[in-house]
Amino acid sequence: MATTSKNSQDYGQDGLYIILISVHGLIRGKRLELGRDADTGGQTKYVLELAHALSQRPEVAQVDLLTRLIDDQQIDSDYAEPIEELGGGARIIRINAGPPAYIPKEELWDHLDAFADNTVARLQSGKRLPDLIHSHYADAGYVGSLIAHQLGIPLIHTGHSLGRVKRRRLLAAGLDADAIEQRYNMSRRIEAEEQTLASAERVITSTSQEIEVQYGLYDHYHPEQMRVVPPGTNLRQFHPPQGDEWQTGIAEVLRRFLREPEKPLILALSRPDARKNIRSLVKAYGKSSELNTAANLLIIAGNRDDITDLDEGAEEVMTDLLLLIDRYDLYGKVAYPKHHSAEDVALIYRLTASSGGVFVNPALTEPFGLTLIEAAASGLPIVATEDGGPRDILSNCNNGLLIDPLDTDQIASSILSLLNDWEGWQKLSTNGLRGVREHYSWEAHAKNYIEVVRPILDKTEILIRPPQTRRPMLYHDRAIFTDLDQNLSGDADSLARLVKKLHDNRKCATFGIATGRRLDSALRLMKQLKVPEPDVLITSGGTEIHYEPDLTEDESWKRHINHLWTPGAVRRALDGLPGLELQPKSEQSQFKISYFIDPQKAPSLEEILKILHQQEQSVNVILSFGQYLDILPIRASKGLALRYFAARWNIPLEQVLAAGGSGADEDMMRGNTLAVVVGNRHDEELSQLMDIDRIYYAKDQYAGGILEALEHYNFFDKCTVPDASDC
């Protein structure tokens, strides 16, 4: 229903009254202290922008943003003001809860009930109750659910980040489960998120990926209650070129790198993280003489004084980029400035657009992709990874191409196709500008928001919640680990049935893949096989562990396996042995040395181990499929990585099913794990397992063998080894 004034009659005499709740952090209308600490960041800016945008809607009379009142001499007195007018029918209201001092969100849990009670008292003393409550983050979700139930007001929720996902990332960073619990109150947070999901009429997310992957980890998962409403972008900051971009300081910095600065720019902008996959872009650019002749490459990868001062992961990424620039002799064609300011970012987009260039996001995984929206708002066509947020953005904006981030030829050809078609470039630029205004401006966000909540307010769309069967444990209590090549490849029909079975039981079972392949190779094959991204991905023979949703690498595991590892000495010890040939560089990694082995010419495994021991090398030697030999650190293997994961996630080994078919899988299947050897097994390499009672030898091959084992062990029910009398 169209409305034209703030005095709309759609929802009562005075229009809608909406309250937003964001409990933690430092929130004020002006001079935001973004980045002051972990609690004062993107969410703070989001809720303020949302309050302003909603207050401008004709259907809305008043928007109140509720946060905690803080009276602390260590911070500005602004945060002690009970009411702060924002203008246009929006204001901040600060609620007393707990001590007056500023405290981090992890310490607020005991004070949230007081926040809820004080909020209810304030609302009941006012002229009218809100029409809608919108909570932000887990703590506000807990408060919002209490208020909603007490006053009978519909609850809308936005998570911003989720506890189950964060827990995985913290475990990957090296924290143990007890430390995470003590520091972050993670159990309370996750239980609050479950309570919120059970109470909310709508959950608003930024991307469909959040709905499909992240919220799917929760018991109270109702995808039908969830809607994607992308956050807005400041179009005053991000806009097309104005003509003076090359008369700026950052432009002068770029000229120092480039022999022909007038050429179009290919822009990549991200932090120096391996998951951002800048390496593949540089490789694509270097391999294509046509591309590196037609355009310059601009890499904005954070700020640095000295590469060696960066953390280990960032240092490795930057070093790798410099080596690639040298390998392809790209000097004078690639700019990689050491410093840029926050104010420079919008200018860098406009510089690229003014050159007739392209923005490229080659990330391995991209849940949202704010940089894509910023680039589109600046008039830049886009080439982006075919994952998560980019799919949504390019569908809405129709301003670029999606690519396989591991296919360097496709990356190069996609960029070239945009650069070589000026009319097409202009059309995509125009499409992007229009798409951002329609879908990603704050005005568009507020419009879409009202459309999403309208059925709730009108009571025309009631969420039917089926009865929930809560898991006895807060986290997954069992796990399936399988090899990739011989188990998941080979039979598409049985694989599809296995994927469905895993999806149907995703709330209780972790799905893991353990492969000898490198990460990029594994991801490429998974895409070909249409295997969904697992919860855990063990790669390079057990030397790397990655976690969804963004392939976070377990840094603690890397530090653990580095013990006594001297790869140079290993190579020297094996150099010149008959029947051994190093595999291509693409198959090598930091903690894995891979050879082709000819068993007819090469020494036996026992002799190879003896040679290495004589050189005082403590390593694992793994033969697979009779032709591949991997040398790993002594602390690394698929089985050891599996056990490390199970210990950190508190999953009993007796409830871990390990599926394999070659010698590389042997140590996964020994010990207390449940195990299955699929029908297409490599019998000779697995001969030592024949006498172990706990191992089930499937008659069916490939994924069909895993399905057979799931039934054998009654995996999704009792999850036990059957009694001999039952078989």
C-alpha positions in Angstrom: 0.0 0.0 0.0 1.5 3.3 -1.0 2.0 6.0 1.5 3.0 9.6 1.1 3.4 11.1 4.5 4.8 10.4 8.0 1.2 10.5 9.2 0.3 7.3 7.3 -2.8 5.5 8.5 -1.5 2.1 7.4 -0.4 1.0 10.9 -2.2 3.2 13.3 -2.7 6.9 13.9 0.9 7.8 13.9 2.6 5.2 11.8 5.0 2.4 12.9 7.0 2.5 16.1 10.1 0.2 15.8 12.7 -0.5 18.4 16.1 -1.7 17.5 18.2 -3.4 20.2 22.0 -3.5 20.1 23.3 -4.0 23.6 27.1 -3.9 23.5 29.7 -1.6 22.2 29.9 2.2 22.1 27.0 3.7 20.1 26.4 7.3 19.5 25.0 9.4 16.6 28.2 11.2 15.6 31.9 10.6 15.7 31.6 6.8 15.8 34.6 5.1 17.4 34.7 2.3 14.9 37.5 -0.1 15.6 38.1 1.1 19.1 37.7 -2.5 20.2 36.1 -5.7 19.0 32.7 -4.6 20.2 32.6 -1.3 18.3 32.7 -2.2 14.6 30.5 -2.9 11.7 27.4 -3.8 13.7 27.5 -0.4 15.4 27.5 1.4 12.0 24.8 -1.0 10.7 22.2 -0.3 13.4 22.8 3.5 13.2 22.4 3.5 9.4 19.3 1.3 9.8 17.7 3.6 12.3 18.2 6.6 10.1 17.0 4.8 7.0 13.9 3.4 8.6 13.0 6.7 10.2 12.8 8.2 6.7 10.2 5.7 5.5 6.6 7.2 5.3 5.2 4.2 7.1 7.4 4.8 10.1 6.7 7.4 12.8 9.5 6.6 15.3 12.6 4.4 15.6 14.3 4.0 18.9 17.7 2.3 19.1 18.2 0.8 22.5 21.6 0.2 23.9 23.3 0.1 27.3 23.9 3.3 29.3 27.6 3.6 30.2 28.9 6.1 32.7 32.6 5.6 32.7 35.4 8.2 33.2 37.5 6.3 30.7 35.2 7.0 27.8 33.3 10.0 26.5 30.3 11.3 28.5 28.1 11.0 25.4 27.5 7.3 26.3 25.9 8.3 29.6 23.1 10.4 28.1 19.8 8.6 28.5 18.4 9.9 25.3 20.2 11.1 22.1 18.1 12.6 19.3 19.3 11.5 15.9 16.8 13.6 13.9 14.0 12.6 11.5 12.1 10.5 14.1 15.1 8.4 15.3 16.8 8.4 18.6 19.1 6.4 20.8 17.8 5.4 24.2 20.3 4.1 26.8 19.1 1.5 29.3 20.7 0.9 32.7 21.9 -2.7 33.1 24.7 -3.9 35.4 27.6 -1.8 36.5 27.9 1.7 35.0 31.4 1.0 33.6 32.1 -0.1 30.0 32.5 -3.9 29.8 32.9 -6.3 26.9 30.0 -8.2 25.5 31.2 -11.5 26.9 30.7 -10.2 30.5 27.2 -8.8 29.9 25.3 -12.1 30.1 24.4 -11.8 33.8 23.0 -8.3 33.2 20.8 -8.9 30.3 17.7 -9.8 32.3 18.0 -6.4 34.0 18.3 -4.8 30.6 15.1 -6.6 29.5 13.2 -5.7 32.7 14.2 -2.0 32.5 13.2 -1.9 28.9 9.8 -3.4 29.5 9.2 -0.9 32.4 10.1 2.0 30.1 8.0 0.8 27.2 5.0 0.2 29.5 5.2 3.7 30.8 5.2 5.2 27.3 2.2 6.4 25.2 2.2 3.2 23.1 4.0 0.0 22.7 6.3 -0.7 19.8 4.9 -2.5 16.7 8.1 -4.3 16.2 11.3 -5.3 18.0 14.5 -5.9 16.0 17.4 -7.5 17.9 21.0 -7.5 16.7 23.5 -10.2 17.8 23.0 -12.9 20.4 22.8 -10.8 23.5 20.2 -8.5 22.0 18.3 -11.6 20.7 18.1 -12.9 24.3 16.8 -9.5 25.5 14.4 -9.2 22.5 12.9 -12.7 23.0 12.1 -11.9 26.7 10.5 -8.6 25.8 8.6 -10.0 22.9 7.1 -12.8 25.0 6.2 -10.5 27.8 4.6 -7.8 25.7 3.3 -9.9 22.8 5.3 -7.9 20.2 6.7 -9.6 17.1 10.5 -10.1 17.2 12.8 -9.7 14.2 16.4 -10.8 14.5 19.8 -10.3 12.8 22.6 -12.4 14.1 25.6 -10.5 12.5 27.8 -13.4 13.5 26.9 -16.8 15.0 28.3 -18.6 18.0 28.7 -22.0 16.4 30.6 -20.6 13.5 32.8 -18.4 15.8 33.6 -21.4 18.0 35.0 -23.3 15.0 37.2 -20.3 14.0 38.5 -20.0 17.6 39.3 -23.7 17.7 41.1 -23.2 14.4 43.1 -20.4 15.9 44.5 -22.6 18.6 42.2 -22.0 21.6 41.0 -25.1 23.4 37.3 -25.7 24.1 37.6 -24.9 27.9 39.4 -21.6 27.1 36.8 -20.6 24.6 34.0 -21.4 27.1 35.7 -19.4 29.8 36.6 -16.4 27.7 33.5 -16.1 25.5 30.7 -17.7 27.4 30.0 -19.6 24.2 27.5 -22.1 25.6 25.3 -19.2 26.9 25.7 -17.4 23.6 24.6 -20.4 21.5 21.7 -21.2 23.8 20.6 -17.6 23.5 20.8 -17.9 19.7 18.7 -21.0 19.9 16.1 -19.2 22.1 16.1 -16.3 19.7 15.5 -18.4 16.6 12.7 -20.2 18.5 11.1 -16.8 19.2 11.7 -14.6 16.2 9.0 -14.2 13.5 11.7 -13.2 11.0 15.4 -13.6 10.7 17.0 -11.1 8.4 20.4 -12.0 6.8 22.8 -10.3 4.4 23.1 -13.4 2.1 21.5 -16.6 1.2 24.7 -18.4 2.2 24.1 -17.4 5.9 20.7 -19.1 5.7 21.8 -22.2 3.9 25.1 -22.9 5.7 25.4 -21.0 9.0 21.9 -21.1 10.4 21.6 -24.7 9.3 23.8 -25.6 12.3 21.0 -24.7 14.7 18.2 -26.9 16.1 15.7 -24.1 15.6 16.4 -23.8 12.0 13.4 -22.6 10.0 14.6 -21.4 6.6 11.0 -20.3 5.8 11.3 -17.7 8.5 14.5 -16.1 7.0 14.8 -13.4 4.4 17.8 -11.8 2.7 17.9 -8.1 3.0 21.4 -6.9 2.0 22.9 -4.1 4.1 23.0 -0.7 2.5 26.1 1.1 1.1 26.9 4.8 1.6 26.4 6.2 -1.9 27.7 9.5 -0.8 31.1 7.9 -0.2 31.1 5.4 -3.1 30.2 6.9 -6.4 31.4 7.1 -10.0 34.5 9.1 -11.0 34.4 12.9 -11.0 37.4 13.5 -13.2 40.1 14.6 -10.7 41.1 11.1 -9.5 44.5 11.2 -11.2 45.5 14.4 -9.4 45.6 12.8 -6.0 48.2 11.4 -3.7 47.3 7.7 -4.2 47.4 8.2 -8.0 51.0 9.4 -7.6 51.9 6.3 -5.6 50.6 4.1 -8.4 52.6 6.0 -11.0 55.8 4.9 -9.2 55.0 1.3 -10.0 53.6 1.5 -13.5 55.5 2.1 -16.8 52.2 2.8 -18.6 49.8 4.1 -16.0 47.2 5.2 -18.6 46.3 1.5 -19.2 43.1 0.1 -17.6 43.5 -1.1 -14.1 42.6 -4.6 -12.8 41.8 -4.0 -9.1 42.0 -6.6 -6.3 41.3 -5.3 -2.8 41.3 -7.5 0.3 43.4 -8.4 3.3 46.5 -10.6 2.6 44.8 -13.9 3.4 45.3 -17.2 1.5 41.5 -17.6 1.3 41.2 -14.4 -0.7 43.2 -16.2 -3.5 45.0 -13.2 -4.9 47.7 -15.7 -5.9 45.4 -17.1 -8.6 44.7 -13.6 -10.0 48.4 -12.8 -10.3 49.0 -16.2 -11.9 46.2 -15.6 -14.4 47.5 -12.2 -15.2 51.1 -13.4 -15.5 50.3 -16.4 -17.7 48.2 -14.3 -20.2 50.5 -12.1 -22.3 47.4 -10.6 -23.9 46.0 -9.6 -20.5 49.2 -8.2 -19.0 49.8 -6.2 -22.2 46.3 -4.8 -22.2 46.0 -3.7 -18.6 47.9 -3.0 -15.3 47.2 -5.0 -12.1 46.6 -3.1 -8.8 46.7 -5.1 -5.6 45.6 -3.5 -2.4 46.3 -6.0 0.3 46.3 -4.2 3.6 49.0 -2.0 5.1 52.5 -3.0 5.9 55.8 -1.5 6.9 57.8 -4.7 6.4 56.5 -8.0 5.1 58.5 -9.8 7.7 56.6 -8.0 10.5 53.3 -9.4 9.2 51.7 -12.4 10.8 52.8 -15.8 9.4 49.8 -16.2 7.0 50.0 -12.6 5.6 53.7 -12.8 5.2 53.4 -16.1 3.3 50.7 -14.5 1.0 52.8 -11.4 0.2 56.0 -13.3 -0.3 54.1 -15.6 -2.7 52.8 -12.6 -4.7 56.2 -11.1 -5.0 57.7 -14.4 -6.2 54.9 -14.7 -8.9 55.6 -11.1 -10.0 59.2 -12.1 -10.4 58.5 -15.4 -12.1 56.3 -13.8 -14.8 58.5 -10.6 -14.9 55.6 -8.3 -14.3 57.7 -5.3 -13.0 56.2 -2.1 -14.3 52.8 -3.7 -14.8 51.8 -4.5 -11.2 51.2 -1.9 -8.4 51.2 -3.2 -4.8 51.4 -0.1 -2.5 52.4 -0.6 1.1 50.0 1.9 2.6 46.6 3.4 2.0 44.1 5.2 4.2 40.5 4.3 4.8 39.6 7.5 2.8 41.7 6.2 -0.1 39.6 3.1 -0.7 36.7 4.9 -2.4 39.2 6.9 -4.5 40.9 3.7 -5.6 37.6 2.3 -6.9 37.1 5.6 -8.8 40.6 5.5 -10.2 40.1 2.0 -11.5 36.7 3.0 -13.0 38.1 6.1 -14.7 40.8 3.9 -16.3 38.1 1.7 -17.9 39.2 -1.1 -15.6 37.7 -4.1 -13.8 37.3 -5.1 -10.1 38.2 -8.8 -9.4 37.3 -10.8 -6.3 38.9 -14.2 -6.7 38.3 -15.4 -3.1 38.0 -19.2 -2.6 34.8 -18.5 -0.6 32.9 -15.2 -0.1 29.9 -15.2 2.2 28.9 -11.6 1.4 31.3 -9.4 -0.7 30.9 -5.8 0.5 33.8 -4.8 -1.8 31.7 -5.9 -4.8 28.9 -3.5 -3.9 31.4 -0.7 -3.3 33.0 -1.3 -6.7 29.6 -1.4 -8.4 28.6 1.9 -6.7 31.8 3.3 -8.2 30.9 2.3 -11.7 33.2 -0.8 -12.0 32.2 -4.0 -13.8 33.0 -7.1 -11.7 34.6 -10.5 -12.1 34.0 -12.5 -8.9 34.1 -16.0 -7.4 31.0 -18.2 -8.0 30.2 -18.4 -4.4 27.8 -17.1 -1.7 27.4 -13.3 -1.8 28.8 -12.7 -5.4 26.0 -14.9 -6.8 23.4 -12.7 -5.1 25.0 -9.4 -6.0 25.6 -10.2 -9.7 22.1 -11.6 -10.0 20.7 -8.3 -8.6 23.1 -6.0 -10.4 23.9 -7.9 -13.7 27.2 -6.1 -13.8 29.9 -8.7 -14.4 30.9 -12.3 -14.6 31.2 -15.2 -12.1 34.3 -17.4 -12.3 35.8 -20.5 -10.8 38.5 -19.0 -8.6 40.8 -21.9 -9.2 40.6 -21.7 -13.0 43.3 -19.2 -13.9 42.5 -19.4 -17.7 38.9 -18.6 -17.0 39.9 -15.7 -14.8 42.1 -14.2 -17.5 39.6 -14.7 -20.3 36.7 -13.2 -18.2 38.7 -10.1 -17.5 39.8 -9.8 -21.1 36.2 -10.1 -22.3 35.2 -7.1 -20.3 38.2 -5.0 -21.2 37.9 -5.7 -24.9 34.2 -4.7 -25.2 33.9 -1.0 -24.4 30.1 -0.9 -25.1 29.6 -3.9 -23.0 31.8 -2.4 -20.2 29.7 0.8 -20.2 26.4 -1.3 -20.1 27.7 -3.3 -17.1 28.9 -0.1 -15.4 25.4 1.4 -15.8 23.7 -1.8 -14.6 25.9 -1.9 -11.5 25.0 1.7 -10.6 21.3 1.1 -11.1 21.5 -2.3 -9.2 23.2 -0.8 -6.2 20.6 2.0 -6.0 17.8 -0.5 -6.2 19.1 -3.2 -4.0 22.1 -2.0 -1.9 21.4 1.6 -0.9 20.1 2.3 2.6 17.0 3.6 1.0 16.5 0.3 -0.8 17.3 -1.6 2.4 14.6 0.2 4.3 12.1 -0.3 1.5 12.9 -4.0 1.4 12.8 -4.2 5.2 9.3 -2.9 5.4 8.2 -5.4 2.7 9.7 -8.2 4.7 8.0 -7.3 8.0 4.7 -6.2 6.5 3.1 -9.7 6.6 4.2 -10.0 10.2 2.5 -6.7 11.2 -0.6 -7.5 9.2 -0.7 -11.0 10.6 -1.1 -12.4 7.1 1.8 -14.8 7.3 2.2 -16.9 10.5 5.2 -19.1 10.9 4.2 -22.7 11.7 6.9 -24.2 13.9 7.2 -28.0 13.9 8.0 -29.6 17.2 11.8 -29.5 17.9 13.7 -32.5 19.1 16.7 -31.0 20.8 20.0 -32.8 20.7 21.4 -34.0 24.0 24.7 -32.2 23.2 25.2 -28.5 22.3 27.5 -29.4 19.4 27.8 -32.2 16.9 28.3 -35.5 18.7 29.5 -37.7 15.8 31.4 -37.2 12.6 32.0 -38.9 9.2 35.4 -38.5 7.5 36.0 -39.9 4.0 38.7 -39.7 1.4 37.8 -37.8 -1.8 39.1 -39.5 -4.8 38.2 -43.2 -4.3 35.2 -42.7 -2.0 33.2 -39.8 -3.4 34.2 -40.0 -7.0 33.2 -42.9 -9.2 29.5 -43.2 -8.8 27.3 -40.0 -9.1 24.1 -41.7 -8.0 25.4 -43.1 -4.7 27.2 -39.8 -4.1 23.9 -37.9 -4.5 22.2 -40.3 -2.0 25.1 -39.8 0.5 25.0 -36.0 0.2 21.2 -36.1 0.9 21.7 -38.4 3.9 24.4 -36.1 5.3 22.2 -33.0 4.7 19.2 -34.6 6.5 21.4 -35.3 9.5 23.5 -32.1 9.5 22.4 -31.1 13.0 24.0 -34.1 14.7 26.9 -35.2 12.4 30.0 -33.3 11.3 30.9 -34.1 7.7 34.7 -34.2 7.0 36.8 -34.9 3.9 40.4 -36.1 4.3 42.4 -36.1 1.1 46.0 -36.1 0.0 45.2 -33.3 -2.5 46.2 -29.7 -1.9 43.4 -27.4 -0.9 43.0 -25.9 -4.4 43.0 -29.3 -6.1 40.5 -30.6 -3.6 38.1 -27.7 -4.1 38.3 -28.1 -7.8 37.4 -31.8 -7.6 34.6 -31.2 -5.1 33.1 -28.7 -7.5 33.3 -31.1 -10.4 31.6 -33.8 -8.2 29.1 -31.4 -6.8 30.2 -32.3 -3.3 29.0 -29.6 -0.8 31.7 -27.8 1.3 32.3 -30.0 4.3 32.4 -28.8 7.9 36.1 -29.9 8.0 38.5 -30.3 5.1 41.8 -32.1 5.8 44.1 -31.6 2.9 47.7 -32.4 1.8 47.6 -35.8 3.5 46.7 -34.5 6.9 49.0 -31.5 7.1 46.3 -28.9 6.7 42.9 -28.6 8.5 40.3 -26.1 7.2 36.8 -25.3 8.6 33.7 -23.9 7.0 32.1 -21.5 6.2 35.2 -19.6 4.9 37.9 -22.3 4.9 39.6 -21.0 8.1 42.9 -22.8 8.5 43.8 -24.3 11.8 47.0 -22.4 12.8 47.4 -24.4 16.0 47.7 -27.7 13.9 50.4 -26.1 11.7 52.4 -25.1 14.7 51.9 -28.6 16.2 53.2 -30.6 13.1 56.2 -28.3 12.5 58.0 -30.3 15.2 61.3 -31.8 13.9 60.3 -31.0 10.3 63.2 -30.2 7.9 62.0 -30.7 4.4 65.3 -29.7 2.8 67.1 -32.5 4.6 64.4 -35.0 3.6 64.8 -34.1 -0.1 68.6 -34.4 0.1 68.3 -37.8 1.8 66.1 -39.2 -1.0 67.7 -37.4 -3.9 69.0 -39.8 -6.5 67.2 -42.9 -5.2 66.0 -45.1 -8.2 62.3 -45.3 -8.9 61.5 -41.9 -7.1 60.5 -38.8 -9.0 59.3 -35.6 -7.4 55.7 -34.7 -8.3 55.0 -31.3 -9.9 55.3 -28.2 -7.6 51.5 -28.0 -7.7 51.3 -31.2 -5.6 53.9 -30.1 -3.0 53.1 -28.0 0.1 54.8 -26.6 3.2 54.4 -29.9 5.1 54.2 -32.5 2.3 56.9 -33.8 -0.1 55.3 -35.9 -2.8 57.0 -38.4 -5.2 55.9 -40.7 -7.9 57.2 -44.1 -7.0 57.9 -47.1 -9.3 57.8 -50.1 -6.9 59.8 -52.2 -9.4 62.8 -49.9 -9.2 62.5 -48.1 -5.9 63.6 -49.3 -2.5 60.9 -50.8 -0.3 59.1 -48.5 2.2 61.2 -50.1 5.0 64.4 -49.2 3.2 63.2 -45.7 2.5 62.4 -45.2 6.2 65.8 -46.7 7.2 67.5 -44.1 4.9 65.6 -41.3 6.5 66.2 -42.5 10.0 69.9 -42.7 9.4 69.7 -39.0 8.4 67.9 -38.4 11.7 64.6 -37.5 9.9 61.5 -38.1 12.0 58.8 -38.4 9.3 55.7 -40.3 8.2 56.0 -42.2 4.9 52.7 -42.9 3.2 52.1 -45.0 0.1 48.8 -44.7 -1.8 47.5 -46.5 -4.9 50.8 -48.2 -5.4 52.3 -45.1 -7.2 52.2 -42.1 -4.9 54.7 -41.6 -2.0 54.1 -38.7 0.5 56.7 -37.7 3.2 55.0 -35.8 6.0 56.1 -34.5 9.5 56.1 -37.2 12.1 53.0 -35.6 13.8 51.0 -35.4 10.6 48.7 -37.8 8.8 45.0 -38.1 8.0 44.5 -40.2 11.1 46.3 -37.8 13.4 44.5 -34.8 12.0 41.2 -36.6 12.5 42.0 -37.4 16.1 43.2 -33.8 16.7 39.8 -32.5 15.4 37.8 -35.0 17.4 39.6 -34.1 20.6 39.2 -30.4 20.1 35.5 -30.7 19.2 34.8 -33.2 22.0 33.6 -35.9 19.6 34.3 -39.5 20.9 36.4 -41.5 18.5 33.8 -44.3 19.0 31.3 -42.0 17.2 33.6 -41.1 14.3 33.2 -43.1 11.0 36.3 -43.1 8.9 35.9 -44.3 5.3 38.8 -45.2 3.1 40.1 -47.3 0.3 43.9 -47.0 0.1 47.0 -47.0 2.3 46.8 -43.3 2.8 43.6 -43.9 4.8 44.9 -46.7 7.0 45.6 -44.8 10.2 42.2 -43.1 10.1 40.6 -46.6 10.3 42.8 -48.0 13.1 42.0 -47.8 16.8 38.7 -46.8 18.3 37.1 -45.2 15.2 34.3 -46.8 13.4 35.6 -47.7 10.0 34.6 -48.8 6.5 36.7 -50.0 3.6 34.7 -49.4 0.4 34.3 -52.1 -2.2 36.8 -50.5 -4.7 39.6 -50.8 -2.1 43.3 -51.2 -2.7 43.5 -54.6 -1.1 47.3 -54.9 -1.0 47.8 -51.6 0.8 45.1 -52.3 3.3 46.0 -56.0 3.9 47.1 -55.2 7.5 43.6 -54.2 8.4 41.9 -57.5 7.5 42.0 -58.9 11.0 40.6 -55.9 12.8 37.0 -56.6 13.9 35.9 -53.0 14.1 36.4 -52.4 10.4 33.5 -53.1 8.1 34.3 -54.2 4.6 31.5 -52.9 2.3 30.3 -54.9 -0.7 29.3 -51.7 -2.5 31.8 -49.4 -4.1 32.5 -45.6 -3.7 29.8 -43.6 -1.8 27.5 -46.7 -1.9 30.0 -48.4 0.5 29.7 -45.5 2.9 25.9 -45.7 2.8 26.2 -49.4 3.5 28.4 -48.7 6.6 26.0 -46.0 7.9 23.3 -48.7 8.0 25.7 -51.3 9.5 26.7 -49.1 12.4 23.2 -47.6 12.8 25.2 -44.4 12.6 22.5 -41.8 13.0 20.8 -43.6 15.9 22.8 -45.7 18.3 26.1 -45.3 16.4 27.7 -48.6 17.6 29.5 -51.6 16.3 26.9 -54.4 15.9 27.1 -57.4 18.1 28.2 -60.5 16.2 24.8 -62.0 16.9 23.1 -59.1 15.1 25.1 -59.5 11.9 
